[in-house]
Protein backbone atom coordinates (compact mmCIF):
# COMPACT_ATOMS: atom_id res chain seq x y z
CA UNK A 1 0.00 0.00 0.00
CA UNK A 2 1.22 3.47 -0.80
CA UNK A 3 0.27 5.02 2.55
CA UNK A 4 1.44 3.10 5.61
CA UNK A 5 1.27 4.18 9.22
CA UNK A 6 5.01 4.95 9.19
CA UNK A 7 4.55 7.37 6.29
CA UNK A 8 1.64 9.05 8.06
CA UNK A 9 3.65 9.39 11.27
CA UNK A 10 6.52 10.88 9.27
CA UNK A 11 4.19 13.48 7.70
CA UNK A 12 2.76 14.52 11.05
CA UNK A 13 6.20 14.65 12.66
CA UNK A 14 7.70 16.67 9.82
CA UNK A 15 4.86 19.09 9.11
CA UNK A 16 2.71 19.03 12.24
CA UNK A 17 3.49 19.71 15.84
CA UNK A 18 4.18 16.09 16.82
CA UNK A 19 3.62 12.54 15.62
CA UNK A 20 0.47 12.12 17.71
CA UNK A 21 -1.08 15.48 16.75
CA UNK A 22 -2.94 14.30 13.66
CA UNK A 23 -5.39 17.19 13.74
CA UNK A 24 -3.00 19.99 12.93
CA UNK A 25 -3.86 21.70 9.63
CA UNK A 26 -0.26 21.54 8.40
CA UNK A 27 -0.07 17.77 8.87
CA UNK A 28 -3.41 17.22 7.20
CA UNK A 29 -2.48 19.45 4.26
CA UNK A 30 0.79 17.54 3.80
CA UNK A 31 -1.06 14.21 3.92
CA UNK A 32 -3.69 15.41 1.44
CA UNK A 33 -0.93 16.66 -0.88
CA UNK A 34 0.73 13.24 -0.84
CA UNK A 35 -2.58 11.52 -1.60
CA UNK A 36 -3.36 14.02 -4.38
CA UNK A 37 -0.01 13.34 -6.03
CA UNK A 38 -0.62 9.60 -5.85
CA UNK A 39 -4.11 9.86 -7.36
CA UNK A 40 -2.86 12.19 -10.10
CA UNK A 41 -0.27 9.62 -11.11
CA UNK A 42 -2.94 6.92 -11.15
CA UNK A 43 -5.21 9.03 -13.35
CA UNK A 44 -2.43 9.61 -15.88
CA UNK A 45 -2.47 5.90 -16.70
CA UNK A 46 -6.19 5.23 -16.08
CA UNK A 47 -7.97 8.14 -17.72
CA UNK A 48 -11.48 6.68 -17.48
CA UNK A 49 -11.42 5.94 -13.74
CA UNK A 50 -14.24 8.25 -12.71
CA UNK A 51 -14.36 7.13 -9.07
CA UNK A 52 -10.73 8.12 -8.59
CA UNK A 53 -11.41 11.41 -10.37
CA UNK A 54 -14.22 12.17 -7.93
CA UNK A 55 -11.98 11.29 -4.97
CA UNK A 56 -9.26 13.55 -6.31
CA UNK A 57 -11.65 16.49 -6.64
CA UNK A 58 -12.89 15.93 -3.07
CA UNK A 59 -9.33 15.82 -1.71
CA UNK A 60 -8.35 19.00 -3.54
CA UNK A 61 -11.37 20.83 -2.12
CA UNK A 62 -10.63 19.57 1.41
CA UNK A 63 -7.05 20.80 1.12
CA UNK A 64 -8.25 24.14 -0.26
CA UNK A 65 -10.60 24.61 2.71
CA UNK A 66 -7.79 23.88 5.17
CA UNK A 67 -5.50 26.30 3.36
CA UNK A 68 -8.23 28.97 3.41
CA UNK A 69 -8.66 28.40 7.15
CA UNK A 70 -4.94 28.85 7.76
CA UNK A 71 -4.82 31.91 5.52
CA UNK A 72 -7.68 33.55 7.39
CA UNK A 73 -6.48 32.78 10.92
CA UNK A 74 -2.68 32.44 10.84
CA UNK A 75 -1.06 33.84 7.71
CA UNK A 76 2.51 32.98 8.81
CA UNK A 77 1.72 29.27 9.13
CA UNK A 78 -0.07 29.43 5.76
CA UNK A 79 2.96 30.95 4.03
CA UNK A 80 5.29 28.41 5.66
CA UNK A 81 3.28 25.37 4.54
CA UNK A 82 2.84 26.74 1.01
CA UNK A 83 6.58 27.27 0.70
CA UNK A 84 7.46 23.94 2.29
CA UNK A 85 5.17 21.85 0.08
CA UNK A 86 5.72 23.87 -3.08
CA UNK A 87 2.06 24.66 -3.67
CA UNK A 88 1.22 27.44 -6.07
CA UNK A 89 -1.41 29.53 -4.36
N, CA, C and O atoms as a GROMACS GRO file, in nm:
protein
  356
    1UNK      N    1   0.084  -0.118   0.000
    1UNK     CA    2   0.000   0.000   0.000
    1UNK      C    3   0.088   0.124   0.000
    1UNK      O    4   0.197   0.124   0.057
    2UNK      N    5   0.041   0.227  -0.062
    2UNK     CA    6   0.122   0.347  -0.080
    2UNK      C    7   0.127   0.433   0.045
    2UNK      O    8   0.217   0.516   0.058
    3UNK      N    9   0.034   0.416   0.137
    3UNK     CA   10   0.027   0.502   0.255
    3UNK      C   11   0.022   0.416   0.381
    3UNK      O   12  -0.085   0.373   0.423
    4UNK      N   13   0.138   0.391   0.441
    4UNK     CA   14   0.144   0.310   0.561
    4UNK      C   15   0.142   0.400   0.684
    4UNK      O   16   0.151   0.522   0.672
    5UNK      N   17   0.131   0.340   0.799
    5UNK     CA   18   0.127   0.418   0.922
    5UNK      C   19   0.260   0.488   0.948
    5UNK      O   20   0.263   0.595   1.009
    6UNK      N   21   0.370   0.430   0.901
    6UNK     CA   22   0.501   0.495   0.919
    6UNK      C   23   0.509   0.623   0.836
    6UNK      O   24   0.564   0.724   0.880
    7UNK      N   25   0.454   0.618   0.715
    7UNK     CA   26   0.455   0.737   0.629
    7UNK      C   27   0.369   0.846   0.689
    7UNK      O   28   0.406   0.963   0.688
    8UNK      N   29   0.252   0.807   0.743
    8UNK     CA   30   0.164   0.905   0.806
    8UNK      C   31   0.232   0.969   0.927
    8UNK      O   32   0.228   1.091   0.944
    9UNK      N   33   0.295   0.888   1.010
    9UNK     CA   34   0.365   0.939   1.127
    9UNK      C   35   0.476   1.035   1.085
    9UNK      O   36   0.497   1.138   1.149
   10UNK      N   37   0.546   1.002   0.978
   10UNK     CA   38   0.652   1.088   0.927
   10UNK      C   39   0.596   1.223   0.882
   10UNK      O   40   0.656   1.326   0.910
   11UNK      N   41   0.481   1.223   0.813
   11UNK     CA   42   0.420   1.348   0.770
   11UNK      C   43   0.382   1.435   0.889
   11UNK      O   44   0.408   1.555   0.890
   12UNK      N   45   0.320   1.374   0.991
   12UNK     CA   46   0.276   1.452   1.105
   12UNK      C   47   0.392   1.499   1.191
   12UNK      O   48   0.384   1.604   1.255
   13UNK      N   49   0.501   1.422   1.193
   13UNK     CA   50   0.620   1.465   1.266
   13UNK      C   51   0.688   1.580   1.194
   13UNK      O   52   0.730   1.678   1.256
   14UNK      N   53   0.698   1.568   1.062
   14UNK     CA   54   0.770   1.667   0.982
   14UNK      C   55   0.693   1.798   0.967
   14UNK      O   56   0.751   1.906   0.980
   15UNK      N   57   0.564   1.789   0.941
   15UNK     CA   58   0.486   1.908   0.911
   15UNK      C   59   0.398   1.956   1.026
   15UNK      O   60   0.367   2.075   1.035
   16UNK      N   61   0.357   1.865   1.113
   16UNK     CA   62   0.271   1.903   1.224
   16UNK      C   63   0.350   1.936   1.348
   16UNK      O   64   0.471   1.959   1.342
   17UNK      N   65   0.282   1.939   1.459
   17UNK     CA   66   0.349   1.971   1.584
   17UNK      C   67   0.420   1.850   1.642
   17UNK      O   68   0.532   1.862   1.693
   18UNK      N   69   0.357   1.732   1.634
   18UNK     CA   70   0.418   1.609   1.682
   18UNK      C   71   0.358   1.492   1.606
   18UNK      O   72   0.268   1.509   1.524
   19UNK      N   73   0.409   1.373   1.634
   19UNK     CA   74   0.362   1.254   1.562
   19UNK      C   75   0.220   1.216   1.603
   19UNK      O   76   0.147   1.156   1.524
   20UNK      N   77   0.181   1.250   1.724
   20UNK     CA   78   0.047   1.212   1.771
   20UNK      C   79  -0.057   1.321   1.745
   20UNK      O   80  -0.176   1.296   1.763
   21UNK      N   81  -0.015   1.439   1.704
   21UNK     CA   82  -0.108   1.548   1.675
   21UNK      C   83  -0.151   1.539   1.528
   21UNK      O   84  -0.097   1.607   1.442
   22UNK      N   85  -0.249   1.453   1.504
   22UNK     CA   86  -0.294   1.430   1.366
   22UNK      C   87  -0.398   1.532   1.322
   22UNK      O   88  -0.442   1.529   1.208
   23UNK      N   89  -0.437   1.622   1.408
   23UNK     CA   90  -0.539   1.719   1.374
   23UNK      C   91  -0.486   1.853   1.331
   23UNK      O   92  -0.563   1.942   1.296
   24UNK      N   93  -0.355   1.870   1.332
   24UNK     CA   94  -0.300   1.999   1.293
   24UNK      C   95  -0.322   2.022   1.143
   24UNK      O   96  -0.306   1.930   1.064
   25UNK      N   97  -0.359   2.144   1.104
   25UNK     CA   98  -0.386   2.170   0.963
   25UNK      C   99  -0.265   2.145   0.873
   25UNK      O  100  -0.280   2.099   0.760
   26UNK      N  101  -0.145   2.174   0.922
   26UNK     CA  102  -0.026   2.154   0.840
   26UNK      C  103  -0.005   2.006   0.808
   26UNK      O  104   0.026   1.970   0.695
   27UNK      N  105  -0.022   1.921   0.909
   27UNK     CA  106  -0.007   1.777   0.888
   27UNK      C  107  -0.111   1.723   0.793
   27UNK      O  108  -0.081   1.640   0.707
   28UNK      N  109  -0.235   1.768   0.808
   28UNK     CA  110  -0.341   1.722   0.720
   28UNK      C  111  -0.319   1.769   0.576
   28UNK      O  112  -0.342   1.694   0.482
   29UNK      N  113  -0.274   1.892   0.560
   29UNK     CA  114  -0.248   1.945   0.426
   29UNK      C  115  -0.136   1.865   0.360
   29UNK      O  116  -0.144   1.834   0.241
   30UNK      N  117  -0.032   1.833   0.435
   30UNK     CA  118   0.079   1.754   0.380
   30UNK      C  119   0.031   1.614   0.340
   30UNK      O  120   0.071   1.562   0.235
   31UNK      N  121  -0.053   1.553   0.422
   31UNK     CA  122  -0.106   1.421   0.392
   31UNK      C  123  -0.196   1.426   0.269
   31UNK      O  124  -0.186   1.339   0.182
   32UNK      N  125  -0.282   1.526   0.260
   32UNK     CA  126  -0.369   1.541   0.144
   32UNK      C  127  -0.286   1.564   0.017
   32UNK      O  128  -0.320   1.512  -0.089
   33UNK      N  129  -0.179   1.640   0.028
   33UNK     CA  130  -0.093   1.666  -0.088
   33UNK      C  131  -0.030   1.536  -0.138
   33UNK      O  132  -0.022   1.513  -0.259
   34UNK      N  133   0.015   1.453  -0.046
   34UNK     CA  134   0.073   1.324  -0.084
   34UNK      C  135  -0.031   1.237  -0.154
   34UNK      O  136  -0.001   1.176  -0.257
   35UNK      N  137  -0.151   1.232  -0.100
   35UNK     CA  138  -0.258   1.152  -0.160
   35UNK      C  139  -0.299   1.208  -0.297
   35UNK      O  140  -0.328   1.131  -0.388
   36UNK      N  141  -0.302   1.340  -0.310
   36UNK     CA  142  -0.336   1.402  -0.438
   36UNK      C  143  -0.233   1.367  -0.544
   36UNK      O  144  -0.269   1.338  -0.658
   37UNK      N  145  -0.106   1.370  -0.508
   37UNK     CA  146  -0.001   1.334  -0.603
   37UNK      C  147  -0.013   1.188  -0.646
   37UNK      O  148   0.008   1.156  -0.763
   38UNK      N  149  -0.046   1.102  -0.552
   38UNK     CA  150  -0.062   0.960  -0.584
   38UNK      C  151  -0.180   0.939  -0.680
   38UNK      O  152  -0.168   0.866  -0.778
   39UNK      N  153  -0.293   1.002  -0.651
   39UNK     CA  154  -0.411   0.986  -0.736
   39UNK      C  155  -0.390   1.049  -0.874
   39UNK      O  156  -0.441   0.998  -0.974
   40UNK      N  157  -0.315   1.157  -0.881
   40UNK     CA  158  -0.286   1.219  -1.010
   40UNK      C  159  -0.204   1.125  -1.097
   40UNK      O  160  -0.229   1.113  -1.217
   41UNK      N  161  -0.106   1.060  -1.037
   41UNK     CA  162  -0.027   0.962  -1.111
   41UNK      C  163  -0.111   0.845  -1.159
   41UNK      O  164  -0.091   0.795  -1.270
   42UNK      N  165  -0.205   0.801  -1.077
   42UNK     CA  166  -0.294   0.692  -1.115
   42UNK      C  167  -0.383   0.733  -1.233
   42UNK      O  168  -0.406   0.655  -1.325
   43UNK      N  169  -0.432   0.857  -1.229
   43UNK     CA  170  -0.521   0.903  -1.335
   43UNK      C  171  -0.448   0.927  -1.468
   43UNK      O  172  -0.511   0.927  -1.574
   44UNK      N  173  -0.318   0.946  -1.462
   44UNK     CA  174  -0.243   0.961  -1.588
   44UNK      C  175  -0.244   0.832  -1.669
   44UNK      O  176  -0.243   0.836  -1.792
   45UNK      N  177  -0.245   0.719  -1.600
   45UNK     CA  178  -0.247   0.590  -1.670
   45UNK      C  179  -0.390   0.538  -1.692
   45UNK      O  180  -0.416   0.470  -1.791
   46UNK      N  181  -0.481   0.571  -1.600
   46UNK     CA  182  -0.619   0.523  -1.608
   46UNK      C  183  -0.713   0.642  -1.626
   46UNK      O  184  -0.774   0.688  -1.529
   47UNK      N  185  -0.724   0.690  -1.745
   47UNK     CA  186  -0.797   0.814  -1.772
   47UNK      C  187  -0.947   0.803  -1.750
   47UNK      O  188  -1.012   0.904  -1.724
   48UNK      N  189  -1.003   0.684  -1.759
   48UNK     CA  190  -1.148   0.668  -1.748
   48UNK      C  191  -1.194   0.627  -1.608
   48UNK      O  192  -1.310   0.590  -1.590
   49UNK      N  193  -1.107   0.632  -1.510
   49UNK     CA  194  -1.142   0.594  -1.374
   49UNK      C  195  -1.214   0.711  -1.306
   49UNK      O  196  -1.152   0.797  -1.245
   50UNK      N  197  -1.345   0.712  -1.318
   50UNK     CA  198  -1.424   0.825  -1.270
   50UNK      C  199  -1.435   0.830  -1.118
   50UNK      O  200  -1.449   0.938  -1.061
   51UNK      N  201  -1.428   0.716  -1.053
   51UNK     CA  202  -1.436   0.713  -0.906
   51UNK      C  203  -1.311   0.779  -0.847
   51UNK      O  204  -1.320   0.855  -0.751
   52UNK      N  205  -1.196   0.750  -0.904
   52UNK     CA  206  -1.073   0.812  -0.859
   52UNK      C  207  -1.074   0.961  -0.889
   52UNK      O  208  -1.024   1.041  -0.810
   53UNK      N  209  -1.130   0.999  -1.002
   53UNK     CA  210  -1.141   1.141  -1.037
   53UNK      C  211  -1.224   1.216  -0.933
   53UNK      O  212  -1.189   1.326  -0.891
   54UNK      N  213  -1.335   1.155  -0.894
   54UNK     CA  214  -1.422   1.218  -0.793
   54UNK      C  215  -1.348   1.229  -0.659
   54UNK      O  216  -1.358   1.331  -0.592
   55UNK      N  217  -1.275   1.125  -0.621
   55UNK     CA  218  -1.198   1.129  -0.497
   55UNK      C  219  -1.092   1.237  -0.501
   55UNK      O  220  -1.068   1.305  -0.401
   56UNK      N  221  -1.029   1.253  -0.615
   56UNK     CA  222  -0.926   1.355  -0.631
   56UNK      C  223  -0.985   1.494  -0.615
   56UNK      O  224  -0.927   1.579  -0.547
   57UNK      N  225  -1.100   1.518  -0.675
   57UNK     CA  226  -1.165   1.649  -0.664
   57UNK      C  227  -1.204   1.677  -0.519
   57UNK      O  228  -1.190   1.790  -0.472
   58UNK      N  229  -1.252   1.576  -0.448
   58UNK     CA  230  -1.289   1.593  -0.307
   58UNK      C  231  -1.167   1.625  -0.221
   58UNK      O  232  -1.173   1.711  -0.134
   59UNK      N  233  -1.055   1.556  -0.247
   59UNK     CA  234  -0.933   1.582  -0.171
   59UNK      C  235  -0.880   1.722  -0.196
   59UNK      O  236  -0.835   1.789  -0.103
   60UNK      N  237  -0.884   1.766  -0.321
   60UNK     CA  238  -0.835   1.900  -0.354
   60UNK      C  239  -0.920   2.005  -0.284
   60UNK      O  240  -0.867   2.104  -0.233
   61UNK      N  241  -1.052   1.985  -0.279
   61UNK     CA  242  -1.137   2.083  -0.212
   61UNK      C  243  -1.118   2.081  -0.061
   61UNK      O  244  -1.126   2.186   0.003
   62UNK      N  245  -1.093   1.964  -0.003
   62UNK     CA  246  -1.063   1.957   0.141
   62UNK      C  247  -0.934   2.033   0.173
   62UNK      O  248  -0.928   2.110   0.269
   63UNK      N  249  -0.832   2.010   0.091
   63UNK     CA  250  -0.705   2.080   0.112
   63UNK      C  251  -0.722   2.230   0.095
   63UNK      O  252  -0.664   2.308   0.171
   64UNK      N  253  -0.800   2.271  -0.003
   64UNK     CA  254  -0.825   2.414  -0.026
   64UNK      C  255  -0.895   2.478   0.094
   64UNK      O  256  -0.860   2.589   0.133
   65UNK      N  257  -0.991   2.408   0.153
   65UNK     CA  258  -1.060   2.461   0.271
   65UNK      C  259  -0.966   2.475   0.389
   65UNK      O  260  -0.972   2.574   0.462
   66UNK      N  261  -0.877   2.377   0.409
   66UNK     CA  262  -0.780   2.388   0.517
   66UNK      C  263  -0.682   2.503   0.492
   66UNK      O  264  -0.646   2.575   0.585
   67UNK      N  265  -0.640   2.519   0.368
   67UNK     CA  266  -0.550   2.630   0.336
   67UNK      C  267  -0.620   2.764   0.356
   67UNK      O  268  -0.559   2.860   0.404
   68UNK      N  269  -0.748   2.773   0.319
   68UNK     CA  270  -0.823   2.897   0.341
   68UNK      C  271  -0.837   2.928   0.490
   68UNK      O  272  -0.829   3.044   0.531
   69UNK      N  273  -0.858   2.823   0.570
   69UNK     CA  274  -0.866   2.840   0.715
   69UNK      C  275  -0.736   2.896   0.770
   69UNK      O  276  -0.736   2.991   0.849
   70UNK      N  277  -0.624   2.837   0.729
   70UNK     CA  278  -0.494   2.885   0.776
   70UNK      C  279  -0.468   3.028   0.729
   70UNK      O  280  -0.416   3.109   0.805
   71UNK      N  281  -0.505   3.058   0.606
   71UNK     CA  282  -0.482   3.191   0.552
   71UNK      C  283  -0.562   3.297   0.628
   71UNK      O  284  -0.514   3.408   0.651
   72UNK      N  285  -0.682   3.261   0.668
   72UNK     CA  286  -0.768   3.355   0.739
   72UNK      C  287  -0.723   3.376   0.884
   72UNK      O  288  -0.730   3.487   0.936
   73UNK      N  289  -0.678   3.269   0.949
   73UNK     CA  290  -0.648   3.278   1.092
   73UNK      C  291  -0.501   3.300   1.124
   73UNK      O  292  -0.469   3.378   1.214
   74UNK      N  293  -0.411   3.232   1.053
   74UNK     CA  294  -0.268   3.244   1.084
   74UNK      C  295  -0.189   3.247   0.954
   74UNK      O  296  -0.149   3.143   0.902
   75UNK      N  297  -0.167   3.365   0.903
   75UNK     CA  298  -0.106   3.384   0.771
   75UNK      C  299   0.040   3.336   0.768
   75UNK      O  300   0.087   3.292   0.663
   76UNK      N  301   0.111   3.343   0.880
   76UNK     CA  302   0.251   3.298   0.881
   76UNK      C  303   0.261   3.147   0.862
   76UNK      O  304   0.347   3.099   0.788
   77UNK      N  305   0.173   3.072   0.929
   77UNK     CA  306   0.172   2.927   0.913
   77UNK      C  307   0.131   2.889   0.771
   77UNK      O  308   0.182   2.792   0.714
   78UNK      N  309   0.038   2.966   0.714
   78UNK     CA  310  -0.007   2.943   0.576
   78UNK      C  311   0.110   2.959   0.479
   78UNK      O  312   0.133   2.874   0.393
   79UNK      N  313   0.182   3.069   0.493
   79UNK     CA  314   0.296   3.094   0.403
   79UNK      C  315   0.404   2.988   0.418
   79UNK      O  316   0.467   2.949   0.320
   80UNK      N  317   0.426   2.942   0.542
   80UNK     CA  318   0.529   2.841   0.566
   80UNK      C  319   0.492   2.708   0.499
   80UNK      O  320   0.577   2.644   0.438
   81UNK      N  321   0.366   2.666   0.511
   81UNK     CA  322   0.328   2.537   0.454
   81UNK      C  323   0.324   2.544   0.302
   81UNK      O  324   0.357   2.446   0.235
   82UNK      N  325   0.284   2.657   0.246
   82UNK     CA  326   0.284   2.674   0.101
   82UNK      C  327   0.426   2.664   0.047
   82UNK      O  328   0.451   2.597  -0.054
   83UNK      N  329   0.518   2.729   0.114
   83UNK     CA  330   0.658   2.727   0.070
   83UNK      C  331   0.719   2.589   0.086
   83UNK      O  332   0.794   2.542   0.000
   84UNK      N  333   0.687   2.524   0.198
   84UNK     CA  334   0.746   2.394   0.229
   84UNK      C  335   0.699   2.286   0.132
   84UNK      O  336   0.778   2.201   0.091
   85UNK      N  337   0.572   2.288   0.096
   85UNK     CA  338   0.517   2.185   0.008
   85UNK      C  339   0.528   2.222  -0.140
   85UNK      O  340   0.507   2.136  -0.226
   86UNK      N  341   0.559   2.345  -0.168
   86UNK     CA  342   0.572   2.387  -0.308
   86UNK      C  343   0.440   2.404  -0.378
   86UNK      O  344   0.430   2.381  -0.499
   87UNK      N  345   0.337   2.444  -0.305
   87UNK     CA  346   0.206   2.466  -0.366
   87UNK      C  347   0.207   2.602  -0.433
   87UNK      O  348   0.288   2.688  -0.397
   88UNK      N  349   0.118   2.623  -0.528
   88UNK     CA  350   0.122   2.744  -0.607
   88UNK      C  351   0.049   2.862  -0.544
   88UNK      O  352   0.095   2.976  -0.556
   89UNK      N  353  -0.062   2.839  -0.479
   89UNK     CA  354  -0.141   2.953  -0.436
   89UNK      C  355  -0.124   2.985  -0.291
   89UNK      O  356  -0.185   3.079  -0.241
   0.00000   0.00000   0.00000
